[in-house]
């Protein structure tokens, strides 16, 4: 049995395609437009070209913001609880 590499963006796109909350009607052409960006992965000096739909880009941005907020909230809770025990 051969295994194929699955790109994380293709998984996100597949999930969004099956989720009815992402059907926007008139904005669907804008959401399906492919956007290519050059990014610099962490720890490298070279640029990498990444292409995805606007919808996929928005989803990744939203998840990153959520992760940052969660991390900040948990860090604050940890620091506050650590100060009480001293």
Residue frames as qw, qx, qy, qz and C-alpha x, y, z in Angstrom:
[[0.000, 0.890, 0.457, 0.000, 0.00, 0.00, 0.00],
 [0.420, 0.283, -0.005, 0.862, 1.40, 3.38, -1.01],
 [0.197, -0.763, -0.433, 0.439, 0.88, 6.42, 1.15],
 [0.338, 0.666, 0.211, 0.631, 0.55, 9.85, -0.35],
 [0.266, -0.170, -0.335, 0.888, 1.73, 13.01, 1.31],
 [0.045, -0.796, -0.569, -0.201, -1.26, 15.15, 2.17],
 [0.220, 0.327, -0.132, 0.909, -0.73, 18.87, 2.40],
 [0.073, -0.393, -0.665, 0.631, -2.32, 20.48, 5.48],
 [0.243, 0.285, -0.060, -0.925, -3.90, 23.14, 3.29],
 [0.406, -0.038, -0.733, -0.544, -5.69, 20.50, 1.22],
 [0.270, -0.342, -0.861, 0.263, -7.19, 19.07, 4.41],
 [0.045, 0.410, 0.348, -0.842, -8.42, 22.51, 5.46],
 [0.313, 0.192, -0.402, -0.839, -9.84, 23.13, 2.00],
 [0.368, -0.168, -0.878, -0.257, -11.64, 19.77, 2.05],
 [0.168, -0.414, -0.739, 0.504, -13.13, 20.48, 5.48],
 [0.137, 0.392, 0.111, -0.903, -14.28, 23.92, 4.40],
 [0.307, 0.059, -0.643, -0.699, -15.84, 22.54, 1.21],
 [0.380, -0.314, -0.865, -0.097, -18.02, 20.17, 3.22],
 [0.159, -0.415, -0.574, 0.688, -18.95, 22.74, 5.87],
 [0.147, 0.730, 0.579, 0.333, -22.10, 24.69, 4.92],
 [0.255, -0.860, -0.198, 0.395, -21.11, 27.74, 7.01],
 [0.366, -0.411, 0.379, 0.744, -18.49, 28.65, 4.42],
 [0.318, 0.491, 0.648, 0.489, -20.91, 28.99, 1.50],
 [0.122, -0.449, -0.179, 0.867, -21.01, 32.73, 1.01],
 [0.450, 0.734, 0.488, -0.146, -23.10, 32.99, -2.14],
 [0.433, 0.898, 0.034, 0.075, -22.07, 36.09, -4.12],
 [0.163, -0.857, 0.489, 0.023, -18.60, 36.25, -2.53],
 [0.932, -0.081, 0.347, 0.072, -17.81, 32.70, -3.60],
 [0.715, 0.627, -0.033, 0.307, -15.73, 33.82, -6.60],
 [0.003, -0.843, 0.395, -0.366, -13.58, 35.98, -4.31],
 [0.711, -0.497, 0.457, -0.195, -13.24, 33.16, -1.74],
 [0.934, 0.123, 0.308, 0.130, -12.16, 30.66, -4.42],
 [0.436, 0.859, -0.238, 0.123, -9.61, 32.99, -5.98],
 [0.897, -0.131, -0.122, 0.405, -6.12, 31.55, -5.65],
 [0.065, -0.968, 0.215, -0.113, -3.54, 33.79, -3.99],
 [0.866, 0.116, -0.235, 0.426, 0.19, 33.14, -4.07],
 [0.275, -0.936, 0.189, -0.116, 2.51, 34.62, -1.44],
 [0.633, 0.385, -0.538, 0.403, 6.20, 34.35, -0.74],
 [0.660, -0.724, 0.045, -0.196, 6.84, 33.40, 2.86],
 [0.297, 0.570, -0.697, 0.318, 10.01, 32.81, 4.85],
 [0.835, -0.344, -0.424, -0.071, 9.66, 29.63, 6.94],
 [0.514, -0.814, 0.245, -0.117, 11.01, 29.85, 10.49],
 [0.730, -0.447, 0.452, 0.251, 14.71, 29.07, 10.69],
 [0.686, 0.277, 0.447, 0.503, 15.53, 29.66, 7.02],
 [0.096, -0.518, 0.130, 0.840, 16.73, 32.54, 4.93],
 [0.031, 0.057, 0.738, 0.672, 15.18, 31.36, 1.69],
 [0.511, 0.171, 0.139, -0.831, 11.70, 32.32, 0.54],
 [0.198, 0.159, 0.959, 0.122, 9.06, 29.75, -0.35],
 [0.363, -0.037, -0.316, -0.876, 6.11, 30.34, -2.66],
 [0.149, 0.253, 0.904, -0.311, 2.79, 29.21, -1.20],
 [0.318, -0.116, -0.419, -0.842, -0.51, 29.28, -3.09],
 [0.014, 0.350, 0.890, -0.292, -3.96, 28.86, -1.56],
 [0.066, -0.680, -0.557, -0.473, -7.47, 30.20, -1.88],
 [0.119, -0.519, 0.186, -0.826, -8.56, 33.35, -0.06],
 [0.791, -0.447, -0.136, -0.394, -10.81, 31.18, 2.08],
 [0.894, -0.088, -0.310, 0.310, -7.89, 28.94, 3.08],
 [0.372, 0.370, -0.276, 0.806, -5.72, 31.96, 3.84],
 [0.404, -0.546, 0.062, -0.731, -8.45, 33.44, 6.05],
 [0.899, -0.345, -0.225, -0.147, -8.89, 30.12, 7.88],
 [0.764, 0.065, -0.336, 0.547, -5.16, 29.82, 8.62],
 [0.089, 0.462, -0.203, 0.859, -5.05, 33.43, 9.82],
 [0.636, -0.516, -0.069, -0.570, -8.08, 32.85, 12.08],
 [0.926, -0.236, -0.277, 0.100, -6.54, 29.70, 13.58],
 [0.575, 0.243, -0.315, 0.715, -3.23, 31.48, 14.20],
 [0.187, -0.521, 0.138, -0.821, -4.98, 34.34, 16.00],
 [0.817, -0.435, -0.159, -0.343, -6.95, 31.85, 18.12],
 [0.867, -0.048, -0.331, 0.369, -3.75, 29.97, 19.04],
 [0.316, 0.377, -0.281, 0.824, -2.02, 33.22, 20.02],
 [0.452, -0.530, 0.047, -0.716, -4.95, 34.35, 22.20],
 [0.912, -0.316, -0.234, -0.118, -5.17, 30.94, 23.87],
 [0.741, 0.120, -0.349, 0.560, -1.45, 30.89, 24.54],
 [0.060, 0.458, -0.236, 0.855, -1.52, 34.37, 26.05],
 [0.659, -0.491, -0.061, -0.566, -4.53, 33.52, 28.20],
 [0.934, -0.213, -0.271, 0.093, -2.98, 30.30, 29.51],
 [0.565, 0.273, -0.333, 0.704, 0.34, 32.03, 30.14],
 [0.204, -0.524, 0.165, -0.810, -1.38, 34.75, 32.16],
 [0.827, -0.419, -0.128, -0.351, -3.34, 32.18, 34.18],
 [0.880, -0.021, -0.326, 0.344, -0.17, 30.22, 34.86],
 [0.352, 0.366, -0.312, 0.803, 1.79, 33.28, 35.96],
 [0.433, -0.528, 0.087, -0.725, -1.02, 34.46, 38.23],
 [0.912, -0.338, -0.161, -0.167, -1.43, 31.06, 39.85],
 [0.773, 0.162, -0.351, 0.503, 2.35, 30.77, 40.27],
 [0.089, 0.495, -0.282, 0.817, 2.54, 34.04, 42.19],
 [0.670, -0.522, -0.045, -0.526, -0.11, 32.97, 44.68],
 [0.949, -0.204, -0.224, 0.090, 1.91, 29.96, 45.84],
 [0.567, 0.396, -0.353, 0.630, 5.07, 31.90, 46.62]]
